[in-house]
């Protein structure tokens, strides 16, 4: 009998309570941080959020950049044109914290 079939037979016999007992349990918190103007990452705000969560037992599990749009502007002064083009992002920070260890 192959390993996958053995696993499927075994797992189908387990109740939800047993499965919960065999696995750690986690909770998650999601924080969204917008870039500063001209698409600059708000490192100071990001550092504050990470440090505050770490003090409460959270760990940073994932960071997902979500592109919101493009910001471009064109200015003309004395016949010279100056343009700024940047991408604005929303950085989604996903924190994870264990709430129960396996078997407890």
N, C-alpha and C positions, 0 to 999 in steps of 0.2 A: 504494500500500500504506500502510495507516495506521501510525502510530508504534508503537502497542502490538504489532501483529503483527510489525513489524521487530524490536522489542526481544525478543519471545518467541523468534523464530527465532535471533537473535544469542545470547541467553543459553542456549538449549538446546545450542548448539555449544561452549560453554565447559566446560572440565574443572574439577573442584573445585580443583585446584592453581592454575589461572589465576584463578578467582574469589577465592581466598585472597590471591593476589598483588595483585589490584586493589583490595582493601579493607584498611583499618586493622584491627588486631585489639586487642581490649580484654579485660581481666579485671575481675571484679566482686567486691566484698566487701559483705556485708550485716550490719548491726549493729542490734540491737533495744534500745530504751531505754524503760523503763516510766515513766509519770508518777509524780510524788511523790504523797503522800496528798492526798486531796480533789481529785484531777484536775489538779494544778498541773504544768505541763511542767517537767522537770528540765533547765533551761537550762544550768546549770553542767556537768552530765555531758555534755550534747549538745555544748557548746563544746569540752570536753576531747577527745571522740572525733573531732570534725571537725578540730581542730588536729593531733592525733596522726596522722591519716590524711593530711592535707595535707603534713606533713613527709616523708612517704614517697611523695609523688607522686600521691596519690589526689585526685580531685575529687568533691564531693558531687553526684550525678546526680539523685537523687529522694529525697523524703521521703514516706512513706505512713503516715498515721495509721490505726491499727487499733483501733476501739472495742472494748474488752474487756467493759465492763459499766458499770452505774451503782452508785454507792455513796450510800446515803442513811441518815441516822440521825436520831432524834428523842430529845431530852432534855427532861425536865420538871423544873423547879425552882421551888418556891413557887407553883405554879399557872400558871407561864409555860412555854410550850413553845418550844423552839429546834430548828430542823431544818436539816440540811445535806444538800444534794443535789449530787452531782458525777458527772461522767463520767470513767471511767478509760480511758486510752489507752495503747497500745503504739506508739511511734513507730519505724517501720522506716526506717533510713537506708541508702540504696544508693549505694555509692561505685564510681567507675569509674577505671580507669587504662589508658592505652595501653601495650600490650606490644610492638607492632610497627607501624611505619609502612608505608603502602602502598608496594609496590615494593622492599621491603628484605628 
